[in-house]
Amino acid sequence: MKIYTKTGDKGTTALFGGTRVPKHHIRIEAYGTIDELNSHLGLIRDQEIDLSHKKVLEFIQDKLFTVGAIMATDPEKAVLKSGKERLNIPKITEEDIQFLEKQIDSMNESLPPMTHFILPGGHQTVSFCHIARCVCRRAERMATQLYEISPFETSSLSFINRLSDYLFVLARKLSNDLGANEVKWIPEKL
């Protein structure tokens, strides 16, 4: 398989199903941001963190490929006239979302209560989590914009939303595990 196809040289790319759209199309922006997020998660997974976190991140990365595939599919080409699915794309399930919620709850149980907003930073690995969280929020904004134009399964939106929460709590958990200082944001009084 050749890496370069030359089919995108004029600024278009193909969706699953064959439809060509401009590379700046909201659909491309949405799943491209999911891909960017996935790369940031790989960076976090490459850090010296507990193996259980690495396994959860690998699970999430797999699910992000599913979200990206859903967004990269032309909805008009995804289903045959008979109603049967033309493309064999997995789904994001309620169980996938609940898995993230359980991970969040489990990590939260071992953390001190939050009394203030927290400034990102304190340790490189923690900072990577905060960057991924911000990219996740951007992916969510892009996904909801795409959803308004071309609806897809809402479970993908829920998964992305929960993932940003997971990344915030993971940053706190890693701060705790690594002995990093969480700097509270206390607004200056004028």
RAUR-V792968 format. One record per backbone hydrogen bond with DSSP energy under -1.0 kcal/mol. CO is the residue of the C=O (numbers start at 1). NH is the residue of the N-H. Records with the same first field share a line. If there is no record, write none. Layout:
CO: NH  NH
This chain:
6: 9
8: 11
11: 23
13: 21
15: 18
16: 74
19: 15
21: 13
22: 25
25: 29
26: 30
27: 31
28: 32
29: 33
30: 34
31: 35
32: 36
33: 37
34: 38
35: 39
36: 40
37: 41
38: 42
39: 43
40: 44
41: 45
42: 46
44: 47
47: 49
50: 54
51: 55
52: 56
53: 57
54: 58
55: 59
56: 60
57: 61
58: 62
59: 63
60: 64
61: 65
62: 66
63: 67
64: 68
65: 69
66: 70
67: 71
68: 72
70: 73
72: 16
74: 77
78: 86  87
80: 83
84: 80
87: 89
93: 97
94: 98
95: 99
96: 100
97: 101
98: 102
99: 103
100: 104
101: 105
102: 106
103: 107
104: 108
105: 109
107: 110
108: 111
117: 185
123: 127
124: 128
125: 129
126: 130
127: 131
128: 132
129: 133
130: 134
131: 135
132: 136
133: 137
134: 138
135: 139
136: 140
137: 141
138: 142
139: 143
140: 144
141: 145
142: 146
143: 147
144: 148
145: 149
146: 150
153: 156
154: 158
155: 159
156: 160
157: 161
158: 162
159: 163
160: 164
161: 165
162: 166
163: 167
164: 168
165: 169
166: 170
167: 171
168: 172
169: 173
170: 174
171: 175
172: 176
173: 177
174: 178
175: 180
183: 119
